Amino acid sequence: MGYRIEVRDRNLNRIGEIDTWLRLDFTVRFSEAGYWQLLIKDGTEQAKLIDKGGGIAIYQDGVDKPLLTGQVYEFQKYWTTQQHPDTGSVYIGGSCDNQLAFDRLAFPDPFLPVPEQYKGRDTRAARGPAGRAVWWELDKALGPGALADRRVPGVELGDGPMIGDEVSDSLRYDVIGPKILEWCKTKKVGYRFVWNPNTKKIELDIYTPRDLSKDVRFSTELGNLREYIYTLSSPKVTRAIVACQGEGSERYIYQKIDSASEAEWGVIKEAFVDRRDLAIKTDKATGKPVKANADMTDQEFQEALKAVEDAADTALKEGEKNGNFQIYPIDTPQCAFGRDYFVGDIVTVIADGTEYSDIVREVNITVDNDGAVDVQPKIGEQGSGEPLNLYRSVWEMREKLRKLEARL
């Protein structure tokens, strides 16, 4: 499946096409800023098309909308004796147009300029259907509803769709991109900015992610799963010991035990949590927790007791047994990214007889000058820096495989 690159100038006019390059790398992300980088021979007419303030659109054969559009942010000259020793090459790179959301802050009062924010509210509530909330924040930060000096020329936001689950949040100088990404992950909504060369606009598309879990499936049997790895790890903490205020034998000590993990893995692993900021000590006569300060109210005491339990829970959660699932689908003539599924869609992976369905968060694509294409989707929280603990799913895979081997 082929790809082509169309080039725009800073005024969003289409000015040409690039069809000869040494290497093209780009990453498409769900409701995040993707990235693109092009390696091309320097000094050519095609290389000269891309200039500061301009950008590109990457199209896939047979797909009407571009997979990614974005502005150029970087030029890097590259010369070696092996590659174009006469003129050298140039790396040209940038972010996708979703970067617009990551370049803006959510002002407490978006109708006041920065020097006058003191006249408004300290924080601002964000409520309503997620699609409408995403649109509202972008409109007031960079669209027609923004202050004149914050508006981005050529951005077309359309109307705010009433889709997605309800948002209830507060904002105070949050970077808008990460904030609305939180909503997109949990509120059944997604968005992307896409340059339209016909309208000469960067258009906002807010949508409901598609559930393709029954139609787009990856497995070794289907030939579209290159590799999968699943790992079960024993817990790093099974007993959390929290210490509060009090001196010597009066210091209050609380312990919480993950008995199920200790029985399963046959390990005992203790962790000490210092919370001397909590005004609780031990009553030596009863062994019970009591107020460390006489002026402490009953409500403050109950809140401190709850904080002790929360500290123990946090330590056990951070050190709990872990299941990690890494999957590496590939494109085939029957199932290809862009044509058959896109970031934000829910797909299914089948490994060792266990089905796992989750959202396509990111896809990395490399296209070499000989036309070789490498497509690497990331499904769920894989590679996100916040990996989901899939212990139960991975355990079920292992058990099914163990039972199958026993029958054989």
Secondary structure, DSSP 8 states (H G I E B T S, - for coil): --EEEEEE-TT--EEEEE---SEEEEEEETTS--EEEEEEETTSHHHHH--TT-EEEEEETT-SS-SEEEEEEEEEEE--SSS-TTT-EEEEEEEETTHHHHT-EE-SSTTS-GGGGGGS-SSEEEEEEHHHHHHHHHHHHHSTTS-GGG--TTEE-------SSEEEEEESSEEHHHHHHHHHHHTT-EEEEEEETTTTEEEEEEE---B-TTTSEE-TTTT-EEEEEEEEE--S-SEEEEE-S-SGGGB-EEEEE-HHHHHHHT---EEEEE-TTS-EEE-TTT--EEESSTT--HHHHHHHHHHHHHHHHHHHHHTS-EEEEEEEE--BTTB-BTTTB-TT-EEEEEETTEEEEEEEEEEEEEEETT--EEEEEEETTTTSSS----HHHHHHHHHHHHHHHHH-
